Amino acid sequence: MTGSPITQHTPKSPKEGDENPSGEKEEDATPTADQQRQMEQAFSQMKRKMTIQEMGDKIKHKIMVLSGKGGVGKSTVATGLALSLANQGNTVGLLDIDITGPNVPKMLGLGGHRLNVEGGRIFPAVGQRGVKVISMAFLLESDDTPVVWRGPIKLGAIQQFIGDVEWGELDYLVIDFPPGSSDEPLTVAQSLPNIDGMVIVTTPQEVALLDSRKSVGFANSLKVPVIGIVENMSGYTIHGTAQANQTISVTGPTNEIIEITANEAGDWSVTLDIFKQGGGQTTAEEMDVPFLGRLPFDPGVIRGGDDGVHRIVAQPEGESAIAFASIVEAIKKQIKDNKDSQSSGGLEII
């Protein structure tokens, strides 16, 4: 076109060895093996993050169960909460994040089970009361195999347990952690959306209470609500028979003499505070967090953990099952109260 401001020309076909207009030689656009690996990892991480976000819609409630120190029965409590929730007709998942000391499968009679993987998705084992379970124990060659992993590898496994598992739709996901406030709860709190809060397990003695206070501070630092404190091993009740209205003397844990009077039928009972009592409630009041209740010291829970039949399943009308059911109701109420408070902008509606 005459007078056109656009100059037209036919481009010259490049020849081997020719330089591009910038004067630099063309480089091979094919990625190296290392670059390919990095791209695949980045894609896998992005896909996992998207899956984790979708879990927020499929899983209604997510509860973290922590303890400041070991030996307070945290895994037993987490398992009991999951079973008690399932007893009420809820669909429940139990995620065992204790990578180096996974005990949940044995408590649910799932020892020796292996996970099913299809299409890159991990399918949980199904335990008593239909509870879906994921645990590191399912990946070990034997119960005696140690997990000797540095932090980054553990964190990668945790993210896989969260994002690569086909949980389906759940009413509750209970997450059991190793003792303390380390990488595992930090990773989950930062990765999993819409966590309802933390349940902190303690025993009544002061040493355990000191560490439970740290767990409350840890939750506050992560801005994760504290659902409440559970006092485990809170008293051991013994029962006996005697003549009607007879007075019985029992020696308590600190050698004090406790006198009990049998009823008209000759039955009597007394609760002995083996690890003291009331410390969990006192700590909750001092830290201004809810106290969810007490669980008794029950030798049947210990035997049930070894036999793979939790006390709630073996004796659904027993003292432990009743105590767990009461704590579950307190947890559900606290979750509702927290959500109501958030929806009202943090203001209490009277």
Residue frames relative to the residue before (quaternion, step in Angstrom):
aa qw qx qy qz dx dy dz
M 1.0000 0.0000 0.0000 0.0000 0.00 0.00 0.00
T 0.4431 -0.7054 0.4917 0.2535 3.57 -0.88 1.10
G 0.8210 0.2200 -0.1733 0.4976 3.58 -0.93 0.92
S 0.4412 0.6975 -0.4691 0.3143 3.61 1.22 0.08
P 0.4404 -0.6993 0.4912 0.2752 3.63 -0.97 0.78
I 0.6293 0.5405 -0.3346 0.4471 3.59 1.25 -0.29
T 0.2443 -0.7646 0.5821 0.1299 3.58 -0.80 1.00
Q 0.1839 -0.7944 0.5721 0.0881 3.55 -0.72 1.04
H 0.0994 0.7789 -0.6167 0.0556 3.55 -1.13 0.75
T 0.4447 -0.6691 0.5248 0.2814 3.53 -1.22 0.40
P 0.3964 -0.7415 0.4805 0.2493 3.60 -0.58 1.11
K 0.4665 -0.6738 0.5082 0.2648 3.50 -1.12 0.74
S 0.4577 -0.6830 0.4922 0.2859 3.57 -0.88 0.89
P 0.4400 -0.7078 0.4750 0.2824 3.56 -0.79 0.93
K 0.2036 -0.7591 0.6060 0.1226 3.51 -1.09 0.71
E 0.6473 -0.5236 0.3767 0.4061 3.50 -1.22 0.46
G 0.7827 0.2838 -0.2325 0.5028 3.53 -0.79 1.03
D 0.5154 0.6328 -0.4319 0.3840 3.59 1.23 -0.25
E 0.3637 -0.7117 0.5543 0.2324 3.56 -1.12 0.60
N 0.4979 -0.6369 0.4879 0.3293 3.55 -1.19 0.56
P 0.7341 -0.4448 0.2607 0.4420 3.65 -1.21 0.32
S 0.6598 0.5092 -0.3289 0.4441 3.59 1.07 -0.57
G 0.5349 -0.6439 0.3971 0.3763 3.51 1.29 -0.16
E 0.6241 0.5276 -0.3449 0.4618 3.60 1.29 0.01
K 0.5108 -0.6487 0.4674 0.3159 3.56 -1.08 0.66
E 0.5366 -0.6104 0.4758 0.3364 3.55 -1.12 0.71
E 0.2426 -0.7623 0.5843 0.1365 3.55 -1.03 0.87
D 0.5781 -0.5793 0.4470 0.3612 3.55 -1.20 0.55
A 0.3394 -0.7767 0.5008 0.1753 3.60 -0.68 1.14
T 0.4967 0.6609 -0.4359 0.3556 3.62 1.23 -0.14
P 0.4043 -0.7321 0.4845 0.2563 3.64 -0.68 1.05
T 0.5092 -0.6211 0.4988 0.3257 3.53 -1.18 0.57
A 0.6862 -0.4703 0.3507 0.4300 3.56 -1.30 0.24
D 0.6510 0.5126 -0.3141 0.4635 3.59 1.02 -0.79
Q 0.6497 0.5023 -0.3156 0.4753 3.58 0.99 -0.82
Q 0.6298 0.5349 -0.3294 0.4570 3.56 1.01 -0.82
R 0.6489 0.5204 -0.3092 0.4610 3.56 1.00 -0.87
Q 0.6558 0.5129 -0.3049 0.4624 3.58 0.97 -0.86
M 0.6497 0.5103 -0.3179 0.4652 3.58 1.00 -0.81
E 0.6477 0.5157 -0.3147 0.4642 3.57 0.99 -0.83
Q 0.6489 0.5104 -0.3153 0.4681 3.58 1.00 -0.83
A 0.6512 0.5149 -0.3125 0.4616 3.58 0.97 -0.87
F 0.6536 0.5029 -0.3131 0.4711 3.57 0.99 -0.82
S 0.6481 0.5230 -0.3141 0.4559 3.57 0.99 -0.88
Q 0.6610 0.5016 -0.3040 0.4680 3.59 0.97 -0.85
M 0.6459 0.5134 -0.3202 0.4655 3.58 1.00 -0.81
K 0.6526 0.5117 -0.3067 0.4671 3.56 0.99 -0.86
R 0.6507 0.5165 -0.3155 0.4585 3.57 1.02 -0.83
K 0.6376 0.5271 -0.3292 0.4553 3.59 1.00 -0.80
M 0.6403 0.5162 -0.3191 0.4708 3.57 1.01 -0.80
T 0.6469 0.5171 -0.3133 0.4648 3.58 1.02 -0.82
I 0.6444 0.5219 -0.3192 0.4588 3.57 0.98 -0.86
Q 0.6300 0.5268 -0.3322 0.4638 3.58 1.02 -0.75
E 0.6468 0.5213 -0.3174 0.4573 3.58 1.03 -0.78
M 0.5728 0.6007 -0.3774 0.4106 3.58 1.16 -0.57
G 0.5634 0.6161 -0.3812 0.3971 3.58 1.14 -0.57
D 0.6959 0.4451 -0.2678 0.4959 3.56 1.13 -0.63
K 0.7096 0.4788 -0.2646 0.4441 3.58 1.01 -0.79
I 0.7431 0.3080 -0.1885 0.5635 3.60 1.14 -0.59
K 0.3668 -0.7809 0.4627 0.2037 3.57 -0.40 1.23
H 0.8240 0.0598 0.0178 0.5631 3.58 0.81 -1.00
K 0.1029 -0.7839 0.6118 0.0228 3.55 -1.03 0.91
I 0.0574 -0.8204 0.5675 -0.0392 3.55 -0.60 1.21
M 0.2219 -0.7628 0.5969 0.1128 3.56 -0.80 1.06
V 0.1462 -0.7802 0.6044 0.0675 3.58 -0.91 0.96
L 0.0255 0.8226 -0.5609 0.0897 3.57 -0.52 1.25
S 0.0743 -0.7453 0.6525 0.1155 3.50 -1.40 0.16
G 0.5291 -0.6457 0.4478 0.3204 3.54 -1.10 0.64
K 0.7957 0.1036 -0.0376 0.5956 3.58 1.16 -0.60
G 0.5699 -0.6018 0.4420 0.3431 3.53 -1.29 0.33
G 0.7381 0.4575 -0.2988 0.3957 3.54 -1.31 0.23
V 0.5779 0.5965 -0.3861 0.4016 3.61 1.21 0.18
G 0.5760 -0.6254 0.3709 0.3736 3.61 1.25 0.13
K 0.2256 0.8227 -0.4988 0.1534 3.57 1.17 0.54
S 0.6840 0.4750 -0.2947 0.4686 3.61 0.85 -0.94
T 0.6200 0.5298 -0.3369 0.4706 3.57 1.08 -0.71
V 0.6586 0.4941 -0.3066 0.4776 3.57 1.00 -0.81
A 0.6440 0.5218 -0.3279 0.4533 3.61 0.91 -0.88
T 0.6607 0.4969 -0.2999 0.4761 3.57 0.97 -0.88
G 0.6585 0.5157 -0.3047 0.4557 3.57 0.98 -0.84
L 0.6322 0.5222 -0.3306 0.4672 3.58 1.02 -0.77
A 0.6515 0.5178 -0.3166 0.4552 3.58 0.95 -0.90
L 0.6827 0.4815 -0.2875 0.4684 3.59 0.89 -0.92
S 0.6487 0.5156 -0.3189 0.4601 3.58 0.98 -0.82
L 0.6345 0.5090 -0.3245 0.4827 3.59 1.01 -0.75
A 0.6540 0.5050 -0.3079 0.4716 3.58 1.02 -0.83
N 0.6056 0.5655 -0.3505 0.4365 3.60 1.07 -0.69
Q 0.6808 0.4801 -0.2740 0.4806 3.57 1.18 -0.59
G 0.6326 -0.5761 0.3189 0.4078 3.57 1.27 0.24
N 0.4917 0.6546 -0.4359 0.3737 3.60 1.25 0.23
T 0.3934 -0.6436 0.5872 0.2937 3.55 -1.26 0.47
V 0.0542 -0.8447 0.5278 -0.0703 3.55 -0.58 1.22
G 0.1304 -0.7493 0.6429 0.0908 3.53 -1.18 0.73
L 0.1575 -0.7725 0.6100 0.0802 3.57 -1.14 0.67
L 0.1053 -0.8116 0.5747 0.0015 3.56 -0.47 1.27
D 0.1843 -0.7926 0.5776 0.0646 3.56 -0.51 1.25
I 0.1196 -0.8310 0.5430 0.0170 3.58 -0.20 1.34
D 0.4820 0.6441 -0.4569 0.3796 3.61 1.23 0.03
I 0.2250 -0.8383 0.4849 0.1075 3.56 0.14 1.34
T 0.7702 0.3789 -0.1982 0.4733 3.60 0.84 -0.94
G 0.7997 0.1864 -0.1150 0.5590 3.61 1.19 -0.32
P 0.1062 0.8396 -0.5264 0.0820 3.62 0.68 1.04
N 0.0325 -0.8406 0.5396 -0.0326 3.59 -0.52 1.19
V 0.4771 0.7190 -0.4198 0.2816 3.58 1.23 -0.40
P 0.6561 0.5251 -0.3552 0.4093 3.68 0.75 -0.83
K 0.6464 0.5177 -0.3312 0.4522 3.60 0.95 -0.79
M 0.6477 0.5303 -0.3185 0.4448 3.58 1.01 -0.80
L 0.7420 0.3813 -0.2080 0.5106 3.57 1.18 -0.58
G 0.5522 -0.6451 0.3842 0.3624 3.58 1.24 0.33
L 0.5269 0.6467 -0.3957 0.3841 3.59 1.19 0.53
G 0.2862 0.7796 -0.5114 0.2209 3.57 1.18 0.41
G 0.7934 0.2790 -0.2205 0.4940 3.58 -0.93 0.90
H 0.4979 0.6558 -0.4345 0.3649 3.60 1.25 -0.10
R 0.1863 -0.7639 0.6072 0.1147 3.57 -1.17 0.66
L 0.4895 -0.6911 0.4557 0.2740 3.55 -1.00 0.85
N 0.3635 -0.7060 0.5699 0.2111 3.53 -1.23 0.66
V 0.0809 -0.7928 0.6039 0.0145 3.59 -0.83 1.03
E 0.0751 0.7861 -0.6072 0.0884 3.56 -0.77 1.08
G 0.8554 0.0418 -0.0517 0.5137 3.56 -0.90 0.97
G 0.6851 -0.4949 0.2806 0.4549 3.55 1.08 0.72
R 0.6290 0.5073 -0.3353 0.4843 3.59 1.30 0.13
I 0.3290 -0.7424 0.5574 0.1729 3.56 -1.02 0.89
F 0.2008 -0.7896 0.5713 0.0989 3.58 -0.80 1.01
P 0.4536 -0.7189 0.4524 0.2695 3.61 -0.69 1.06
A 0.5008 -0.5724 0.5417 0.3580 3.50 -1.35 0.31
V 0.2909 -0.7432 0.5751 0.1795 3.58 -1.18 0.51
G 0.1530 -0.8196 0.5506 0.0417 3.55 -0.62 1.19
Q 0.8023 -0.2564 0.2140 0.4948 3.52 -1.28 -0.45
R 0.8286 0.1626 -0.1832 0.5034 3.53 -1.16 0.82
G 0.6149 -0.5958 0.3369 0.3916 3.59 1.22 0.46
V 0.3710 0.7346 -0.4910 0.2858 3.60 1.23 0.29
K 0.3121 -0.7410 0.5683 0.1747 3.59 -0.84 1.03
V 0.0997 -0.8337 0.5429 -0.0157 3.56 -0.78 1.06
I 0.0315 -0.7444 0.6667 0.0217 3.53 -1.13 0.84
S 0.1401 0.7913 -0.5801 0.1331 3.56 -0.84 0.99
M 0.5870 -0.5694 0.4506 0.3581 3.54 -1.22 0.56
A 0.5598 0.6319 -0.3824 0.3756 3.59 1.13 -0.58
F 0.6245 0.5599 -0.3365 0.4281 3.58 1.12 -0.62
L 0.7035 0.4674 -0.2522 0.4723 3.60 1.24 -0.42
L 0.5859 0.5963 -0.3638 0.4109 3.58 1.28 -0.17
E 0.5603 -0.6193 0.4344 0.3374 3.57 -1.10 0.73
S 0.7865 -0.0626 0.0598 0.6115 3.57 1.06 -0.76
D 0.6714 -0.4952 0.3632 0.4148 3.58 -1.28 0.21
D 0.6811 0.4942 -0.2840 0.4596 3.58 1.20 -0.50
T 0.5154 0.6562 -0.4206 0.3562 3.60 1.24 -0.12
P 0.2863 -0.7712 0.5384 0.1828 3.63 -0.64 1.03
V 0.3173 -0.6977 0.6016 0.2252 3.55 -1.25 0.45
V 0.0161 -0.8049 0.5911 -0.0489 3.58 -0.32 1.29
W 0.2297 0.7855 -0.5252 0.2331 3.54 0.24 1.31
R 0.4023 -0.6638 0.5689 0.2719 3.53 -1.17 0.63
G 0.7670 -0.4389 0.2449 0.3990 3.53 -1.31 0.43
P 0.6947 0.4893 -0.3146 0.4230 3.64 0.67 -0.97
I 0.6462 0.5066 -0.3290 0.4664 3.60 1.03 -0.75
K 0.6354 0.5230 -0.3303 0.4623 3.58 0.99 -0.79
L 0.6645 0.5081 -0.3079 0.4533 3.55 0.93 -0.88
G 0.6239 0.5331 -0.3361 0.4621 3.57 1.07 -0.70
A 0.6426 0.5159 -0.3160 0.4701 3.58 1.03 -0.80
I 0.6399 0.5260 -0.3277 0.4544 3.58 1.00 -0.82
Q 0.6608 0.4989 -0.3127 0.4654 3.58 0.93 -0.85
Q 0.6223 0.5151 -0.3404 0.4811 3.58 1.10 -0.61
F 0.6420 0.5274 -0.3236 0.4528 3.58 0.97 -0.84
I 0.6851 0.4598 -0.2849 0.4878 3.57 1.10 -0.64
G 0.8241 0.3365 -0.1438 0.4323 3.55 0.64 -1.15
D 0.7383 0.4205 -0.2361 0.4715 3.61 1.13 -0.52
V 0.5711 0.5996 -0.3735 0.4181 3.60 1.27 0.12
E 0.3458 -0.7314 0.5568 0.1883 3.55 -0.96 0.93
W 0.0707 -0.8380 0.5411 0.0036 3.55 0.29 1.31
G 0.3096 -0.7270 0.5451 0.2802 3.57 1.03 -0.74
E 0.6855 -0.4399 0.3539 0.4597 3.56 -1.20 -0.47
L 0.0255 -0.8034 0.5938 -0.0370 3.55 -0.79 1.10
D 0.4292 -0.6460 0.5565 0.2980 3.53 -1.24 0.50
Y 0.8067 0.0326 0.0192 0.5898 3.57 1.02 -0.84
L 0.0917 -0.7284 0.6741 0.0813 3.52 -1.20 0.72
V 0.1412 -0.7793 0.6090 0.0445 3.56 -0.64 1.21
I 0.1325 -0.8131 0.5660 0.0303 3.58 -0.72 1.11
D 0.1778 -0.7976 0.5738 0.0556 3.55 -0.63 1.21
F 0.1576 -0.8179 0.5523 0.0335 3.58 -0.74 1.13
P 0.5476 -0.5477 0.4849 0.4062 3.58 -1.26 0.20
P 0.6539 -0.5196 0.3526 0.4221 3.61 -1.18 0.36
G 0.7339 0.4368 -0.3149 0.4141 3.54 -1.24 0.49
S 0.4357 -0.6741 0.5399 0.2537 3.52 -1.38 -0.01
S 0.2510 0.7995 -0.4956 0.2284 3.53 0.56 1.22
D 0.8534 -0.1939 0.1240 0.4677 3.56 -1.25 -0.55
E 0.6530 0.5723 -0.3379 0.3630 3.58 0.87 -0.95
P 0.7270 0.3930 -0.2776 0.4899 3.66 0.64 -0.92
L 0.5947 0.5626 -0.3634 0.4448 3.57 1.12 -0.63
T 0.6644 0.5063 -0.3013 0.4598 3.60 0.92 -0.92
V 0.6771 0.4856 -0.3025 0.4628 3.58 0.86 -0.91
A 0.6579 0.5245 -0.3160 0.4384 3.58 0.90 -0.91
Q 0.7149 0.4372 -0.2466 0.4868 3.58 1.09 -0.74
S 0.7102 0.4661 -0.2534 0.4628 3.60 1.19 -0.46
L 0.7591 0.3892 -0.1997 0.4821 3.57 0.88 -0.94
P 0.3369 -0.7760 0.4941 0.2005 3.62 -0.61 1.07
N 0.8598 0.2130 -0.1287 0.4458 3.53 -1.36 0.41
I 0.1836 0.7756 -0.5756 0.1828 3.58 0.81 0.99
D 0.4382 -0.7177 0.4774 0.2548 3.58 -0.83 1.00
G 0.7072 -0.4322 0.2753 0.4870 3.57 1.05 -0.64
M 0.5365 -0.6230 0.4814 0.3038 3.52 -1.40 -0.09
V 0.1967 -0.7052 0.6671 0.1378 3.50 -1.22 0.75
I 0.1654 -0.8050 0.5667 0.0589 3.58 -0.64 1.13
V 0.2086 -0.7954 0.5643 0.0729 3.55 -0.75 1.15
T 0.0626 0.7860 -0.6117 0.0648 3.55 -0.96 0.91
T 0.3257 -0.6655 0.6104 0.2800 3.52 -1.36 0.07
P 0.6780 -0.5748 0.2741 0.3672 3.60 -1.11 0.54
Q 0.6018 0.6014 -0.3856 0.3571 3.63 1.07 -0.54
E 0.6575 -0.5844 0.3249 0.3474 3.54 -1.13 0.75
V 0.6014 0.5722 -0.3726 0.4148 3.61 1.02 -0.70
A 0.6833 0.4630 -0.2825 0.4888 3.58 0.95 -0.87
L 0.6376 0.5469 -0.3292 0.4313 3.58 1.02 -0.76
L 0.5965 0.5678 -0.3632 0.4358 3.58 1.07 -0.70
D 0.7041 0.4549 -0.2630 0.4776 3.55 0.96 -0.91
S 0.6123 0.5412 -0.3634 0.4473 3.60 1.07 -0.57
R 0.5996 0.5493 -0.3585 0.4585 3.58 1.12 -0.58
K 0.6236 0.5276 -0.3357 0.4691 3.58 1.09 -0.71
S 0.6248 0.5429 -0.3377 0.4481 3.58 1.06 -0.73
V 0.6171 0.5266 -0.3401 0.4757 3.58 1.08 -0.71
G 0.6617 0.4985 -0.3033 0.4708 3.58 0.96 -0.86
F 0.6177 0.5420 -0.3334 0.4620 3.57 1.08 -0.73
A 0.6494 0.5091 -0.3137 0.4698 3.59 0.93 -0.87
N 0.6566 0.5108 -0.3145 0.4572 3.58 0.93 -0.85
S 0.6500 0.5204 -0.3243 0.4490 3.60 1.00 -0.78
L 0.7019 0.4326 -0.2609 0.5022 3.59 1.14 -0.61
K 0.3673 -0.7410 0.4705 0.3077 3.56 1.35 -0.17
V 0.4225 0.6389 -0.5012 0.4026 3.55 1.03 0.93
P 0.4684 -0.6970 0.4482 0.3064 3.65 -0.68 0.97
V 0.3430 -0.6779 0.6034 0.2424 3.55 -1.20 0.61
I 0.3273 -0.7487 0.5437 0.1919 3.57 -0.49 1.18
G 0.7039 -0.4315 0.2627 0.4993 3.55 1.03 -0.72
I 0.4851 -0.6402 0.5218 0.2874 3.52 -1.41 0.06
V 0.1754 -0.7517 0.6291 0.0911 3.55 -1.08 0.89
E 0.2309 -0.7556 0.5978 0.1357 3.57 -0.88 0.97
N 0.1425 -0.8118 0.5651 0.0371 3.57 -0.41 1.28
M 0.8121 0.2252 -0.2001 0.4997 3.58 -1.30 0.49
S 0.3341 0.7731 -0.4669 0.2696 3.52 1.06 0.80
G 0.8423 -0.0849 0.0061 0.5323 3.55 0.17 1.30
Y 0.1622 -0.7655 0.6186 0.0704 3.54 -1.06 0.87
T 0.2080 -0.8076 0.5455 0.0831 3.57 -0.57 1.18
I 0.0990 -0.7750 0.6222 0.0480 3.56 -0.88 1.00
H 0.2187 -0.7772 0.5833 0.0890 3.55 -1.13 0.77
G 0.0526 0.8013 -0.5951 0.0316 3.56 -1.18 0.52
T 0.3331 -0.7133 0.5732 0.2275 3.52 -1.35 0.00
A 0.0251 0.7671 -0.6397 0.0410 3.55 -1.21 0.63
Q 0.6776 -0.4183 0.3567 0.4885 3.54 -1.21 -0.32
A 0.6444 -0.5352 0.3735 0.3985 3.57 -1.11 0.60
N 0.8593 0.0883 -0.1067 0.4924 3.55 -1.00 1.01
Q 0.4235 0.6959 -0.4785 0.3277 3.58 1.20 0.31
T 0.3574 -0.7208 0.5541 0.2138 3.59 -1.10 0.74
I 0.1594 -0.7869 0.5947 0.0410 3.54 -0.85 1.10
S 0.2291 -0.7558 0.5976 0.1385 3.59 -1.05 0.76
V 0.0486 -0.7894 0.6118 -0.0150 3.56 -0.84 1.03
T 0.3502 -0.7224 0.5552 0.2174 3.57 -0.99 0.83
G 0.3329 -0.7812 0.5024 0.1629 3.57 -0.66 1.15
P 0.7539 -0.4177 0.2681 0.4304 3.60 -1.33 0.12
T 0.7556 0.3265 -0.2038 0.5300 3.61 1.08 -0.60
N 0.6068 -0.6062 0.3074 0.4121 3.54 1.28 0.69
E 0.4294 0.6683 -0.4967 0.3496 3.58 1.16 0.39
I 0.4072 -0.7046 0.5274 0.2441 3.58 -1.13 0.65
I 0.1103 -0.7865 0.6073 0.0229 3.56 -0.76 1.13
E 0.1773 -0.7926 0.5777 0.0811 3.56 -0.79 1.05
I 0.0580 -0.7884 0.6122 -0.0171 3.55 -0.88 1.05
T 0.2509 -0.7583 0.5841 0.1443 3.55 -1.06 0.76
A 0.4202 -0.7038 0.5173 0.2459 3.56 -0.82 1.02
N 0.4864 -0.6652 0.4791 0.3022 3.57 -1.13 0.58
E 0.7682 -0.3668 0.2479 0.4624 3.58 -1.28 -0.13
A 0.6914 0.4528 -0.2741 0.4917 3.55 1.17 -0.60
G 0.5565 -0.6313 0.3767 0.3872 3.58 1.28 -0.05
D 0.5309 0.6296 -0.4091 0.3929 3.59 1.24 0.15
W 0.0220 0.7879 -0.6152 0.0158 3.56 -1.07 0.70
S 0.0224 -0.7774 0.6283 0.0187 3.58 -1.27 0.44
V 0.0341 -0.7773 0.6279 0.0164 3.53 -1.25 0.51
T 0.2828 -0.7487 0.5763 0.1653 3.56 -1.07 0.77
L 0.1863 -0.7890 0.5816 0.0672 3.54 -0.74 1.14
D 0.3328 -0.7543 0.5379 0.1759 3.57 -0.80 1.06
I 0.1711 -0.8327 0.5211 0.0761 3.55 0.25 1.31
F 0.7881 0.2066 -0.1001 0.5712 3.57 0.95 -0.91
K 0.6198 -0.4941 0.3239 0.5166 3.58 1.13 0.61
Q 0.2042 -0.7667 0.5898 0.1503 3.58 -1.27 -0.21
G 0.7746 0.3957 -0.2712 0.4123 3.54 -1.23 0.58
G 0.4865 0.6889 -0.4328 0.3184 3.60 1.22 -0.23
G 0.6327 0.5457 -0.3308 0.4387 3.58 1.02 -0.77
Q 0.6711 0.4862 -0.2940 0.4763 3.55 0.96 -0.86
T 0.6406 0.5224 -0.3267 0.4583 3.59 0.98 -0.81
T 0.6496 0.5125 -0.3101 0.4682 3.58 0.98 -0.87
A 0.6367 0.5298 -0.3267 0.4551 3.58 0.96 -0.87
E 0.6664 0.4958 -0.3045 0.4662 3.59 0.95 -0.87
E 0.6723 0.4996 -0.3007 0.4561 3.59 0.95 -0.87
M 0.7294 0.4080 -0.2246 0.5011 3.59 1.07 -0.79
D 0.3900 -0.7529 0.4482 0.2832 3.57 1.34 0.01
V 0.5075 0.5759 -0.4707 0.4350 3.55 0.84 1.08
P 0.6173 -0.5745 0.3708 0.3891 3.63 -1.12 0.49
F 0.2807 -0.6988 0.6273 0.1984 3.52 -1.26 0.57
L 0.2837 -0.8222 0.4782 0.1221 3.56 -0.49 1.23
G 0.6939 -0.4566 0.2873 0.4769 3.59 1.13 -0.42
R 0.4826 -0.6615 0.5094 0.2647 3.51 -1.42 0.08
L 0.1907 -0.7356 0.6367 0.1311 3.53 -1.22 0.64
P 0.4410 -0.7248 0.4567 0.2678 3.60 -0.79 0.94
F 0.4984 -0.5678 0.5406 0.3699 3.52 -1.31 0.30
D 0.0377 0.8239 -0.5550 0.1079 3.56 -0.38 1.28
P 0.3661 -0.7449 0.5110 0.2237 3.64 -0.42 1.15
G 0.5854 0.5924 -0.3660 0.4151 3.59 1.16 -0.54
V 0.5899 0.5570 -0.3635 0.4578 3.58 1.16 -0.55
I 0.6454 0.5188 -0.3150 0.4637 3.58 1.01 -0.82
R 0.6726 0.4780 -0.2975 0.4803 3.57 0.89 -0.93
G 0.6528 0.5269 -0.3157 0.4434 3.57 0.99 -0.82
G 0.6304 0.5322 -0.3323 0.4571 3.57 1.07 -0.72
D 0.6713 0.4834 -0.2918 0.4801 3.57 1.03 -0.77
D 0.7252 0.4433 -0.2378 0.4702 3.58 1.02 -0.82
G 0.4837 -0.6845 0.4278 0.3383 3.59 1.25 -0.23
V 0.6485 0.4347 -0.3321 0.5294 3.58 1.22 0.41
H 0.3175 -0.7794 0.5075 0.1848 3.57 -0.24 1.26
R 0.6457 -0.5569 0.3706 0.3683 3.56 -1.15 0.69
I 0.6142 0.5576 -0.3470 0.4375 3.59 1.06 -0.69
V 0.6791 0.4623 -0.2778 0.4979 3.57 1.08 -0.73
A 0.6943 0.4874 -0.2803 0.4492 3.57 0.91 -0.92
Q 0.8022 0.0725 -0.0091 0.5926 3.59 1.02 -0.78
P 0.1104 -0.8654 0.4856 0.0553 3.59 0.46 1.22
E 0.7151 0.4008 -0.2596 0.5105 3.60 1.20 -0.33
G 0.4671 0.7172 -0.4136 0.3104 3.56 1.28 0.12
E 0.7405 -0.4316 0.2947 0.4226 3.52 -1.37 0.16
S 0.6683 0.5016 -0.3092 0.4540 3.60 0.93 -0.86
A 0.6505 0.5195 -0.3163 0.4548 3.59 0.95 -0.88
I 0.6437 0.5139 -0.3158 0.4710 3.58 1.02 -0.80
A 0.6559 0.5089 -0.3098 0.4635 3.58 0.98 -0.87
F 0.6429 0.5132 -0.3202 0.4698 3.60 0.97 -0.81
A 0.6494 0.5208 -0.3206 0.4519 3.58 0.93 -0.88
S 0.6424 0.5235 -0.3192 0.4598 3.57 1.03 -0.78
I 0.6642 0.4944 -0.2994 0.4741 3.59 0.98 -0.86
V 0.6164 0.5400 -0.3456 0.4572 3.60 1.03 -0.73
E 0.6434 0.5101 -0.3234 0.4704 3.58 0.98 -0.80
A 0.6440 0.5139 -0.3180 0.4690 3.58 1.02 -0.79
I 0.6326 0.5240 -0.3267 0.4675 3.59 1.05 -0.77
K 0.6646 0.5061 -0.3033 0.4585 3.59 0.88 -0.95
K 0.6514 0.5072 -0.3173 0.4667 3.58 0.99 -0.80
Q 0.6730 0.4989 -0.3081 0.4508 3.58 0.93 -0.87
I 0.6141 0.5349 -0.3444 0.4672 3.60 1.05 -0.73
K 0.6604 0.5003 -0.3045 0.4700 3.57 0.95 -0.87
D 0.6525 0.5133 -0.3168 0.4587 3.58 0.94 -0.88
N 0.6478 0.5209 -0.3209 0.4539 3.59 0.98 -0.82
K 0.6691 0.4896 -0.3018 0.4706 3.58 0.94 -0.85
D 0.6341 0.5188 -0.3316 0.4678 3.58 1.01 -0.78
S 0.6479 0.5215 -0.3161 0.4565 3.57 1.02 -0.79
Q 0.6538 0.5122 -0.3034 0.4671 3.56 1.02 -0.84
S 0.6831 0.4946 -0.2920 0.4511 3.58 0.94 -0.89
S 0.7012 0.4323 -0.2648 0.5013 3.58 1.20 -0.49
G 0.5724 -0.6255 0.3607 0.3886 3.55 1.30 0.32
G 0.6641 -0.5204 0.2994 0.4455 3.54 1.22 0.55
L 0.5819 0.5720 -0.3817 0.4342 3.59 1.26 0.08
E 0.4062 -0.7011 0.5297 0.2510 3.55 -0.94 0.85
I 0.2533 -0.7720 0.5701 0.1222 3.53 -0.82 1.09
I 0.1378 -0.8010 0.5799 0.0551 3.59 -0.65 1.08
